[in-house]
């Protein structure tokens, strides 16, 4: 074969995100889920759809969060005339609304990369691609902002973009308060029909007619006027979120049976909590989970800082500590890159090596007393204890910044316990899980099982945070595309491929 006859096509996003005939899932089963990741993923799949199908003219997007709106705006900017976004919520970006205790930024978890010190999107000062990227949802910020502040910023930008769409400029239609069942039924019907249409074309038969979605009586945003129209989408993009968060403390008893006793229900990650209350450093706080949510909550209580970048910036403000951390930064960056790449190629124990390397590097830094002194000085004063219980022998899916800081605090405390006098105590218990719960007055009693020894003990605490992640089987995208009663696999590990920092202009 002549090599000149081979055309290279940008199709990685299509291959990795396709879950049914002409259905692509932007959120389910992803490992890179920062604000930037979601926006870039959305822009890339729309770009590749339009390149692969120049006749693309109608698109249905399920979900009006960051990914769904980014996809919708990218589509209309590329000339797709009919773009409909449907959401069961009352407004776009609603997950972030009112959440003042969680801070977000497009590059906050890219530390130790140099550009983590600027949270503007999409380009930022000092990088070579600053003038190469484009997005209607763009802002300039030095530091991460609260989720609620981002909600206000994105809402304002979206209203400006919709209001500017006049004359020959296309704009998406955004329908809110749409019944979930209506959406799910249509996605399944569409997937079945598109599969039949594809088979018919291959057999050179007359294909069934396209599936039509009617959105009459559904309110359009922001006017809230009722829409009366239909759309026959050529493709569907699912951007309905990651699924239902597990906030029930105990799932199994110590014998592995379903637990039916008294239980504790925590608050969702994107909800107001009391962990930053003034008295929390004097309480016994128990956090359950081994991912980003658990590590973030541990760091918030221990450091009293709004987000982990604030704590790493505090550490680096000391010249000697900065020099010590800078000496291991290249290795940390390599670990991060290796971890993300390895996570693409394997499903099992993908984070064990990353965790081991972070622990070893933290041990190395903690051996320097001036580092431990700086770390200890950044820990809140108080008589309380933060106990982190992790089911596995290592931290699970977590960004390097969270992982490194938690390990560094643990190793510094081990190496120089006297420096912790008068400060909040911190304990990490790997291979431990909750197997029973009881309310005791104003406090809680949790039965903890150590999986390595099969022994258990009662653990009293004043505050509990449950950060187990997403409940299996609740991922909206996977539920919508189950076109038959039998379960099926929808996603390969291609969906875990690391994403670019920005989506470049054509």
C-alpha positions in Angstrom: 0.0 0.0 0.0 1.2 3.4 -0.9 1.6 5.5 2.3 0.4 8.6 0.5 -3.0 7.0 0.2 -3.5 7.0 4.0 -5.4 10.0 5.5 -4.9 10.8 9.1 -8.1 11.7 10.8 -8.5 13.3 14.3 -10.8 10.7 15.9 -9.4 9.9 19.3 -12.3 11.7 21.0 -14.8 9.9 18.9 -13.3 6.5 19.6 -12.9 7.1 23.3 -16.3 8.7 24.0 -18.6 6.7 21.7 -21.0 4.6 23.7 -23.8 3.8 21.2 -24.7 4.5 17.7 -24.1 8.3 17.2 -24.1 8.7 21.0 -21.1 10.1 22.8 -20.6 10.3 26.6 -18.5 13.3 27.9 -18.6 12.5 31.6 -19.1 8.8 32.6 -16.0 6.9 33.8 -13.6 9.8 33.3 -10.3 10.1 35.2 -9.6 13.7 34.3 -12.5 15.8 35.4 -11.3 19.3 36.3 -13.2 22.3 35.0 -10.7 22.6 32.2 -10.8 18.9 31.3 -14.5 19.0 30.9 -14.4 22.0 28.6 -11.6 20.7 26.5 -13.2 17.3 26.1 -16.4 18.9 25.0 -14.6 21.1 22.4 -12.6 18.3 21.0 -15.5 15.9 20.4 -17.5 18.6 18.7 -14.5 19.5 16.6 -14.0 15.9 15.5 -17.7 15.3 14.9 -17.9 18.3 12.6 -14.7 17.3 10.8 -15.9 13.8 10.4 -19.4 14.8 9.3 -19.3 18.1 7.4 -23.1 17.8 7.1 -23.6 17.9 10.8 -26.5 20.3 11.4 -28.4 19.1 14.5 -27.2 18.1 17.9 -28.8 17.2 21.2 -26.8 17.7 24.3 -28.0 16.2 27.6 -26.8 18.3 30.6 -26.3 22.0 31.0 -23.1 21.9 33.1 -19.7 23.0 32.1 -19.2 20.2 29.6 -22.6 20.5 28.0 -22.6 24.2 27.6 -19.0 24.2 26.3 -20.0 21.6 23.7 -23.1 23.6 22.7 -21.2 26.8 22.2 -18.4 25.0 20.3 -21.0 23.5 18.0 -22.8 26.7 17.1 -19.5 28.4 16.6 -18.6 25.7 14.1 -21.8 26.3 12.1 -24.2 23.7 13.6 -27.5 25.4 13.2 -29.8 23.3 15.5 -28.3 22.7 18.9 -30.6 21.8 21.8 -29.4 21.4 25.4 -31.7 19.7 27.9 -31.3 19.6 31.6 -33.5 18.4 34.5 -32.2 21.2 36.7 -33.5 24.8 36.9 -30.5 26.5 35.3 -27.1 25.9 33.7 -24.2 25.3 35.9 -26.6 24.6 38.8 -24.2 22.2 40.6 -22.0 25.1 41.6 -24.7 27.6 42.7 -24.4 28.6 46.3 -21.3 26.5 47.0 -18.9 28.9 48.7 -16.7 26.4 50.5 -15.3 24.6 47.4 -12.8 26.3 45.3 -12.1 25.5 41.6 -9.7 26.6 38.9 -8.8 25.2 35.5 -5.1 24.6 36.3 -5.1 24.3 40.1 -4.3 20.6 40.0 -1.6 20.8 37.4 1.0 21.6 40.2 4.0 21.2 40.0 3.7 22.5 36.4 4.7 26.1 36.3 1.4 27.4 34.9 -0.5 26.2 38.0 0.0 29.7 39.5 -2.5 31.2 37.1 -6.2 30.2 37.0 -7.3 32.1 33.9 -9.1 30.2 31.1 -8.3 29.1 28.4 -5.0 30.9 27.9 -2.9 32.4 30.6 0.1 34.7 30.7 3.5 33.2 30.4 2.6 30.1 28.3 3.3 29.6 24.6 -0.3 28.7 23.8 -1.8 31.8 25.3 -2.9 33.1 21.9 -3.7 29.8 20.4 -6.9 28.9 22.3 -10.4 30.1 22.2 -13.6 29.7 24.2 -16.7 31.8 24.8 -16.4 30.8 28.5 -13.2 32.6 29.4 -12.0 34.5 32.4 -8.9 36.0 34.0 -8.0 34.9 37.5 -4.8 34.6 39.4 -6.2 32.2 42.0 -8.9 29.6 42.2 -12.4 30.9 43.0 -15.4 29.5 44.9 -17.8 27.3 42.9 -20.5 29.9 43.5 -18.3 32.7 42.1 -17.6 30.5 39.0 -21.4 29.9 38.7 -22.0 33.6 38.6 -19.1 34.2 36.1 -20.2 31.4 33.7 -23.8 32.4 33.9 -22.9 36.0 32.9 -20.7 34.8 30.1 -23.4 32.5 28.7 -26.0 35.2 28.8 -23.7 37.6 26.9 -23.0 34.9 24.3 -26.7 34.1 23.8 -27.6 37.8 23.6 -24.9 38.4 21.1 -26.2 35.7 18.7 -28.1 37.8 16.2 -28.6 37.7 12.4 -26.7 34.8 10.9 -25.0 33.8 14.1 -26.4 30.6 15.6 -27.1 30.0 19.3 -28.1 26.9 21.2 -31.5 26.4 22.7 -31.3 25.5 26.4 -34.3 23.8 27.9 -34.5 23.4 31.7 -36.7 21.4 34.1 -37.0 18.7 31.5 -38.3 15.4 32.9 -35.5 12.9 33.4 -37.6 10.0 32.2 -38.4 11.8 29.0 -34.7 12.4 28.3 -33.6 8.9 29.2 -36.4 7.3 27.1 -35.5 9.4 24.1 -31.8 8.6 24.3 -32.5 4.9 24.4 -34.9 5.2 21.5 -32.4 7.2 19.5 -29.6 4.7 20.1 -31.8 1.8 19.0 -33.0 3.6 16.0 -29.6 4.9 14.9 -28.3 1.3 15.2 -31.1 0.1 12.9 -30.5 2.9 10.5 -26.8 2.0 10.3 -27.5 -1.7 9.6 -30.1 -0.7 7.0 -27.6 1.4 5.2 -25.0 -1.4 5.2 -27.6 -3.8 3.8 -28.6 -1.1 1.3 -32.2 -1.1 2.7 -34.3 2.0 3.2 -33.4 3.1 6.7 -36.0 4.0 9.4 -36.8 7.7 9.8 -34.7 9.8 12.2 -35.9 10.0 15.8 -37.6 13.3 16.6 -37.4 14.9 20.0 -40.2 17.4 20.9 -39.6 20.0 23.4 -42.9 21.8 23.6 -44.0 23.0 27.1 -40.4 22.9 28.3 -39.0 26.2 29.6 -36.1 27.7 27.7 -33.3 29.5 29.6 -32.9 32.4 30.4 -36.2 33.8 29.2 -38.2 30.9 30.8 -40.6 31.0 27.9 -42.2 27.7 26.8 -40.6 26.2 23.7 -42.7 24.6 21.0 -40.4 22.9 18.5 -38.9 19.6 17.5 -35.4 18.4 16.6 -34.2 15.3 14.8 -30.6 15.1 16.1 -27.9 13.5 14.1 -25.9 12.9 17.3 -26.4 13.0 21.0 -23.7 14.1 23.5 -24.3 13.0 27.1 -23.0 15.4 29.6 -25.3 14.6 32.5 -22.7 14.3 35.2 -20.7 11.6 37.0 -23.5 10.0 38.9 -24.9 9.9 42.4 -22.4 10.4 45.2 -22.2 7.7 47.9 -22.8 9.4 51.3 -24.0 6.5 53.3 -21.3 5.6 55.8 -21.7 1.8 56.2 -22.5 -0.5 53.3 -21.3 -3.9 54.5 -20.9 -5.4 58.0 -17.7 -7.0 59.2 -18.7 -10.3 57.5 -19.3 -8.7 54.1 -23.1 -8.8 54.4 -25.4 -5.9 53.6 -25.5 -3.6 56.6 -29.1 -2.9 57.8 -28.4 -1.2 61.2 -28.4 2.4 62.2 -26.4 4.4 59.7 -25.0 7.8 59.0 -25.8 9.9 55.9 -23.2 12.6 55.0 -23.5 15.7 52.9 -22.6 15.8 49.2 -19.3 17.1 48.1 -21.0 20.1 46.3 -22.9 21.1 49.4 -22.4 23.4 52.3 -20.6 21.7 55.2 -19.3 22.6 58.6 -15.7 21.5 58.2 -14.3 25.0 58.2 -16.3 26.1 61.2 -14.1 27.9 63.9 -14.5 25.0 66.4 -13.7 22.2 64.1 -10.0 22.1 65.0 -11.0 21.2 68.5 -13.3 18.3 67.5 -12.7 14.6 66.6 -13.3 14.5 62.8 -13.5 11.3 60.9 -13.2 11.3 57.1 -13.9 8.1 55.1 -12.6 7.7 51.6 -9.3 7.6 49.7 -9.8 10.0 46.7 -9.7 13.7 46.1 -12.8 14.5 48.2 -11.4 12.9 51.3 -7.9 14.4 50.8 -9.3 17.8 50.2 -11.5 17.7 53.3 -8.5 16.6 55.4 -6.4 19.4 54.1 -9.1 22.0 54.6 -9.4 21.2 58.3 -5.7 20.8 59.0 -4.5 23.9 57.2 -7.6 26.1 57.4 -6.9 27.1 53.9 -9.6 27.3 51.2 -7.8 25.1 48.7 -4.5 23.1 48.5 -2.7 25.6 46.3 -2.8 28.1 49.2 -1.0 25.7 51.4 1.7 24.8 48.8 2.2 28.6 48.2 2.6 29.1 51.9 5.3 26.4 52.1 7.1 27.8 49.1 7.2 31.3 50.6 10.0 30.1 52.8 13.2 30.2 50.7 14.9 27.1 52.3 11.7 25.1 52.0 11.2 26.2 48.4 14.7 25.1 47.5 14.0 21.7 49.1 10.7 21.2 47.3 12.1 22.6 44.1 14.8 19.9 44.2 12.1 17.2 44.0 9.7 19.0 41.7 11.1 17.4 38.4 10.5 14.0 39.9 7.1 14.9 41.2 6.2 16.2 37.7 7.5 13.0 36.1 5.5 10.9 38.6 2.3 12.8 37.8 2.8 12.4 34.0 3.7 8.7 34.5 0.7 8.1 36.7 -1.7 9.7 34.2 -0.3 7.7 31.3 -0.2 4.5 33.3 -3.8 5.0 34.3 -4.7 4.9 30.6 -3.1 1.5 30.1 -4.3 -0.4 33.1 -7.4 -0.6 35.3 -5.8 -2.4 38.3 -3.6 -0.7 40.9 -3.0 2.3 38.6 -2.3 4.6 41.6 -0.3 2.3 43.8 3.1 3.3 42.2 2.2 7.1 42.3 1.3 6.8 45.9 4.5 4.9 46.8 6.6 7.5 45.0 4.9 10.4 46.7 5.3 8.8 50.1 9.0 8.2 49.5 9.6 11.8 48.4 7.7 13.1 51.3 9.8 11.0 53.6 12.9 12.5 52.0 11.7 16.0 52.6 10.4 15.4 56.1 13.9 14.3 57.1 14.9 18.0 56.9 13.7 19.6 60.1 13.3 23.0 58.6 10.8 21.5 56.2 8.9 19.8 59.0 8.9 23.0 61.0 7.3 25.0 58.1 4.7 22.3 57.6 3.8 22.1 61.3 3.6 25.8 61.5 0.9 25.7 58.8 -1.3 23.3 60.7 -4.1 24.7 62.7 -3.9 25.1 66.4 -6.4 22.9 68.2 -7.0 19.9 70.5 -8.9 17.9 67.9 -7.9 15.0 65.7 -8.6 14.4 62.0 -8.8 10.6 61.3 -8.7 9.6 57.6 -9.9 6.0 57.0 -9.0 4.5 53.6 -10.3 1.1 52.5 -7.3 0.4 50.3 -3.5 0.3 51.1 -3.0 3.5 49.2 -4.9 6.6 48.1 -7.0 6.0 45.1 -7.8 8.4 42.2 -6.5 11.8 43.4 -4.6 14.7 41.9 -0.9 14.8 42.7 -1.2 18.1 44.7 -3.7 16.6 47.2 -1.8 13.3 47.4 1.6 14.9 47.9 0.5 17.4 50.6 -1.3 14.7 52.7 1.8 12.4 52.5 4.1 15.3 53.4 2.1 16.2 56.5 2.0 12.6 57.6 5.7 12.1 57.1 6.7 15.4 58.8 4.5 14.5 61.8 6.2 11.1 62.0 9.7 12.4 61.7 9.2 15.3 64.2 6.2 14.6 66.5 7.3 17.3 69.0 6.6 20.0 66.4 2.9 19.0 66.5 2.4 20.1 70.2 -0.8 22.1 70.4 -1.8 21.5 66.8 -4.6 19.4 65.3 -3.5 15.7 65.3 -3.7 13.8 62.0 -4.0 10.1 61.5 -4.2 8.1 58.3 -5.5 4.5 58.6 -5.1 2.5 55.4 -6.9 -0.9 55.0 -9.7 0.3 57.4 -13.4 0.6 56.8 -16.6 1.4 58.7 -18.7 -1.7 59.4 -21.2 -0.4 61.9 -22.5 2.8 63.3 -24.3 4.1 66.4 -25.4 7.6 67.5 -24.2 8.3 71.0 -25.7 11.6 72.3 -24.2 14.4 70.3 -21.3 12.2 69.1 -21.0 9.2 66.8 -19.5 5.7 67.4 -18.2 3.9 64.3 -17.0 0.3 64.3 -13.9 0.2 62.2 -12.6 -3.0 60.7 -8.9 -3.5 59.9 -8.8 -5.7 56.8 -5.2 -6.8 57.3 -5.9 -8.3 60.8 -9.7 -8.7 60.7 -9.8 -7.0 64.0 -12.3 -4.2 64.8 -12.7 -1.4 67.3 -15.1 1.3 68.2 -14.1 4.8 67.0 -15.8 7.8 68.7 -16.0 11.1 66.8 -17.9 14.4 66.7 -18.0 15.1 62.9 -18.1 12.6 60.0 -17.4 13.2 56.3 -18.2 10.4 53.8 -16.2 10.7 50.6 -16.6 7.3 48.9 -17.2 8.8 45.4 -19.8 7.8 42.9 -22.3 5.0 43.6 -21.9 2.2 41.0 -24.9 2.0 38.6 -26.0 5.6 39.0 -23.9 7.2 36.2 -26.5 9.0 34.1 -24.8 8.3 30.8 -24.6 4.6 31.4 -28.2 4.4 32.5 -29.4 6.2 29.4 -27.7 4.0 26.9 -28.7 0.7 28.5 -30.8 -0.1 25.5 -31.6 -3.6 26.7 -32.2 -5.1 30.2 -28.9 -6.9 30.1 -25.9 -4.9 31.3 -23.2 -4.2 28.7 -19.8 -2.5 28.6 -19.8 1.0 27.1 -16.4 2.4 27.7 -12.8 1.5 27.0 -9.8 2.9 28.8 -9.3 5.3 25.8 -11.6 7.6 27.8 -8.8 8.0 30.3 -6.3 9.4 27.9 -4.8 12.6 29.2 -6.3 15.8 27.7 -4.5 18.9 26.3 -4.4 22.0 28.5 -6.4 23.9 25.9 -8.2 23.2 22.7 -6.4 25.2 20.0 -8.0 27.3 17.4 -8.2 25.7 13.9 
